[in-house]
Amino acid sequence: MEPERKPQQRARRILAGVLAALFAAMLLYQVLHAGHLEQTALFYVGIPAVIAVTVALTARPRSTVGMVMASVTVALALAGPLLGEGIVCLLMAAPLFYLVGAIVAVVIDAARRRLGNGRMSLLLVPLVMAAALEGTAASLPRAGEAGVTVAVAGADVERALAGQPRFGPVESPFLRLGFPRPLVSEGTGLAVGDTRTITFTPRRSLGIGAALEPRSMTLRVSERAPGHAVFAVVEDTTVARWMDLRQATFDWSAERLTVTISYRRTFDPGWYFGPLQQYAVSEAAGYLARTFTS
């Protein structure tokens, strides 16, 4: 009977460890949310690190990496329904959660093999916390912009910008992951002060019983010159949870159109979300350029 009890005890210990890790992650989320720190590196680095360390200290599995990956997967699966997150948020955060969890777990496993004591891995805590402080004490530069230049091919760009655009399908695979898609625009004109209100596809939260949330963006012409127009973002409920869009600049001639979008990064760590947001904005600029030249 003794050999049969050991696997059962080990299974119970592992289950208890995973549950403890998820509870610790949820508790940390509530603390960060109450302190308005859910957009800092303390959230995106601290939570997977807490999961990894908790699993290692309580479950003591043969392979910490495998258990941490499983725990992170369960945590992400629960995050949408319980916390009301959308699919885009989960897709953007998942690689970072897996990366941090894997790094911590690999170090823990290595410490156990060499030193026979996983608690030596607690030396990781100061290093992880140092990496997690971005956004609370200091941060990488937040201002950014991305642009694209396309051939006009005989299109009347000024007339297209002054009128109501016809939004086509989104071709970018990245933007099709779940980013809002423009549906219709109200407002015309290119004089300073002219406005546009663009309606986007509603936000589909993964929260249990959550209703669709309408999304829109209001822009106003803030600068105007021959071959040049700047649309300042006045109000935005489309991606305001992910970045702070500032303005879209259009420069055109008889041969080409350049679209430049300025924004401010609101999520940390910057080394991770910075490139993601830069790429997303460049794809959005390309979509706008094609909209007004096709």
N, C-alpha and C positions, 0 to 999 in steps of 0.2 A: 504493500500500500504506500510505503514511503516514496518510491519513485514516481507514483502517480500524483502525489500531493505537490511535489516540487513544480511541475509544469503549471498546475492550477494556481499555486501561490505566486508564481512568476507572472502569470497572466493577470491575476488580480492586482499585483503590484504595478504592472505596466498600465493597466486601465486606470488605477488610482493616480498614477503619475501624469497621464494624459489629461485627466479631468482637473487635476491640480494646476497644470500648465494653462489650460483654457480658462479656469477661474482666475488665475493670476493675470492673464492677458486681458480678460474682461474688466477686472478691477482697475488695472492700469489705464485702460481705455476710458473708464468713467472718470478717473482722476484727471487725465489729460483733457478730456472733453469739458469738464467743469472749469478747468483753468484756461480754456481756449487755446490749447496747445496741440490740437489734433492735426495741424498742418505743418508741424515741425518735425525735425529728424528724430526728436525724442519719441514720437509716435511710431514712425516707420522703421526705426532702428531698434528702439527700446522694446517694443512689443515682441518681435520675433526673438530677440535676445532673451527676454524673460521666459518665453516658451521653452527655448532650448535649455537654459540653465535649470528651470523647474523640472523638466523631464529628466535631465541627467541626475539631479539630486534626489528625486523621489522614485522614479521608475527604475533607474539603473539598468537599462536594457543592454543587450550585448552590443548592439550597434546604435549609438546615440543618433547618428545621422538619419537612419531610417525612421526612427520614432519621431524625431523632430520634423521631418518632412511630412509624415502622416499627421502630426498634430497641427502643423501650419495649414495643411489642406483642410482639415476639419474646421479650423478657426476661420479660414476664408469662406468656406461653404456656409458657415453660420452668420458671418458678418452681414451679408446682404439681407436676409430675412429679419434678423434681429436688430440690426442697426440702421436699416433703411437705406443702405448704399445702393448705387447703381452698378450696372455691369462694367461701365468704363472705369469707375474707381477701383473695382476689384482687379480688373485686368492690368491696370497701371501699377497697382501696389503689389500684386502677387510676385513678380520676379524679385523685387527688393526683399520681400519677406523671406522667400526661399533662400536668397543669397546670404542674408545675415544669419538666418537659422543654420544654414549649412556650414558657414565659416565657424560659428561658435561650436557647433556639434563636432566638427572635425578636430578642432583644438582640444575639446574635452576628451574625445576618444584617444587622441595621441597622448594626452597627459596620463590617462589610465594605463595605456600600454607600457609607457616608459617609467612612470612613477608609481603605478598601482593605486593611485588615489585621485579620483576625479575631482575632489574638492580643490585641488591645485588649480583647476580651471577657473576658479573664482578670481584668479588674477586677471582674467579677461574683463571683469566688470568695470574697472576704471577705464580701460581702453574703449570698451563699448560705449560707456557713458560719455566719454570725451567726443566720440563720433556722433553721439546722439544729441549733443548740445547745440548743433547748428539750428538756427532759427529761434533759439531762446536767448543766447548771449551774443552771437554774431552769425553772419551768413555770407555766402558768396554773393556777388552782384546780382540784383534781381531784375534790373531793366534789360530788355531784350527786344530784338526785332528780327523779322525774317521776310524775305521778298523773293519775287520771281519775275522774270522778263519773258514775254512771249511775243511772237510776231502778230501784227495786226491783221494781215492778209485781207486788206480792203475794208475792214469793219469800221463803222463810224463810232469810235469809242466815246466821244463826247455826247453824242445823241443817246447812246446806250446808257451812259452813266446818268444822264438827266432824266431818263424815263424809268419805267418800272421793269426791272429785270425778270427774265424767265429762267428760273433756277432749274438746271438739269440734274440728272442723277449724279451721285458722288462716285467717282471712279477710284479714288484713293483707297486701297485696302485698309490702311491705318485708320482713316476717318470713318470707314464703314464698320469699325469695331463697336460702335454705339454712340459716337459723337452726334450732337444735334445736327439736323439737316434743315436748311432754309426751305420754306414752303412758299411764302408769298410776301411781297413787299408793298407797303403803302407810302405814298409821298413821291414827289417829283421835284425837279429843278436842281441847278448847280450853283445858285447864288448863295453867298454866305448867309447862314441861318436856315436854309432849307433842310428839312428833316426827312428821315426814313424810319419807318417802323417795320421790322422784319419778324415774321412769325416763324418759329422753328417747330420741329417735331417735339411733342411733349416728353418730359422726363419720365422714364419708366423705372421707378424705384423697385428694388427687390424686397422691400419691406412687406410683411404679411398684411394683406388687405389695403395696401397703399393705393391711393388714387393717382391718376395721371396728373402731372404738374405742368401747366402751360409754360412755354418759354418764348421769350422775345428779346429783341435788341433794338434800341433807338439810337440813331446816329444823326449828327447835325454837321452840315458843311461849315468848317471853321476857317478854311483857307481856299482861295480861288485865284488862279492866274491862267493864262493861256497854256493849255497842255498840262495843267496841274490842278488837283483838287484833293483836299484833305477832309475825311469824314471822322469827326471825333465821336467816340462812344459816350453817349449820355447816360444810358441805362442798359444793363445786361443781366438777363436771368438765364442765359444759355450755358456758358462755361465759367460763370463767376465763382463757382465753388472750386474751380481748378486753376484758373489764372485770371489776371486783371487785364482785360483788353483795353487799350488806350485809344488807338486811332488807326485808320487805314488810309494810306497815301497812294494816289493814282497819278502817274506821270506818263504821258503818251505823246506820240508823234505819228507821222504818217506810216512809219514802219513798225513801231513796237509799242508795247504797253508794259510798264513796270508797276507792280503792286507790292507795297511794303506795309506790313502790319507791325505796329509797336504794341508791346505788352509788358506786364510786370509779373514775374514769377511769384507765386504765393505759397508754394509748397517747398519743403526741405526734406531731404538733403538736396542741395543744388547740383551736386555731381551726378545725381540720378535723374531728378525731375527736369533739370535744365535742358539736357539734350532731347528728352521726350517732348517737352513743350516747344522747343525750337523746331523740331521736325513737324509737329502737329500744325504749328503756325505756318510753316513753309508750304505744307500741303493745302492749307486753307487759302493761302495767297494764290496758289496755282489754280484752285477751284474758282476763285473770284476772277482771275485773269481770263480764264476760259469762258466764264459766264458773260463777260462784256466784250468778247471778241468773236463769239460764235453766232 
